């Protein structure tokens, strides 16, 4: 990033950022934001605000944690989550692992029995998230709606990420003039 930052011509910077994004197979916007952060840091400026993508990712992380906490606290809604949510779309690996174990758990959920099959870190995480869910102080009738909203937002985020990746793949195929790959995508 530093060689690109040192270019005085903005058009040249944009050209090299575009090439770098293409080589790294990432969205060009992320590189532009990274370049802005580098410039701000060098100028002694304090980063005022996180970029929208970073805020969105941390929001999704919070939603995933909130969802797991709610499901463990109000396990009577576990069947709904098993039907509605594919754990593989979750972005946090620890939470994904716990949801996969929850999905394969048979019978009525007994938290102690369930936690017996988890690692120490997973037990700590589940206890922490249950505590956070208790702190939310939701009424029983609001819980299912809260769970469904969280699942919907997580699905929307996953779909957006897939669309971004598809766009990058199409652009790569176009650059390679690979018509078969373009048609496949």
KANORZI-V638112 format. One record per run of one state. SS is the DSSP state (h for helix, s for strand, l for the rest). FROM is the first residue (numbers start at 0). TO is the last residue. If there is no record, write none. Layout:
BEGIN
ss | from | to
SS | FROM | TO
SS | FROM | TO
END
This chain:
BEGIN
ss | from | to
l | 0 | 0
h | 1 | 4
l | 5 | 8
h | 9 | 23
l | 24 | 26
h | 27 | 41
l | 42 | 50
h | 51 | 72
l | 73 | 73
h | 74 | 83
l | 84 | 85
h | 86 | 88
l | 89 | 91
h | 92 | 103
l | 104 | 109
h | 110 | 115
l | 116 | 118
h | 119 | 135
l | 136 | 138
h | 139 | 174
l | 175 | 177
h | 178 | 183
l | 184 | 184
END
